[in-house]
Each structure stands twice: as structure tokens, then as C-alpha cells.
Amino acid sequence: MKLEDMQSNNFAIINIFGRDLKVKCSPDEKSSLQKAATYLNDKMHSLSSKASLASIENVAVITALNLAHEVINLEKKTTDNTSSRIDTLIQQISTTLDDKIEQLT
């Protein structure tokens, strides 16, 4: 890490699974980064209490895989919901246009 980054306070210290990590980030990102670190830490502790994994690396990798799976499912759900909403809006617009055209003729 560059000395000027440390002096300009462009980093945060987060704790994940008992390890302190210095992470470069802008001051306005520190709060959300800390929330993400807390979320990750909670997920890792939850997994390690349920499964007998040999190392912290295994816990981290399986947790990352689980989180990636969650993200993909959320993206799909969001896309499906957006598509459904767009279809509904198109139908409403079409119906409204048809009604207006019928009124004009």
C-alpha cells in the first residue's frame, strides 16, 4: 500500500473471520464496505458452524460460492420481475392507445 494512501485515509480496516485486513477504499465507501465485511463474516461463521471444513480457505471459498449463487439467483429474479413488469406496461399502453384511437374514429 502506498504511503500517500495511508496518509490520505483511503483505506479501511475490516475484520473477517478473526483476521484484520486493510482494504483500499474511498472514505464514502467505508460504511458499505464495513457492512459487506460484516455480512461476509457472518456467512463464514454460519458455514463453519454447520460444516466441518479443514481450513479458513475452504470456508472462504465455499462461502464465496454460496454468495455468488445468491447473486445469480437475485439477478435472475430481478430480470424476470422486470420483464414481467415491462410486459404488463406494454399491454397497458397498447390498451390505452387502442381506446384512444377508437374514441377518435
Buried (B, 14 or more C-beta within 10 A) or exposed (E): EEEEEEEEEBBBEBEBBEEEEEBEBEEEBBEEBBEBBEEBBEBBBEBBEEEEBEEBEBBBEBBEEBEEEEEEEEEEEEEEEEEEEEEEEEEEEEEEEEEEEEEEE
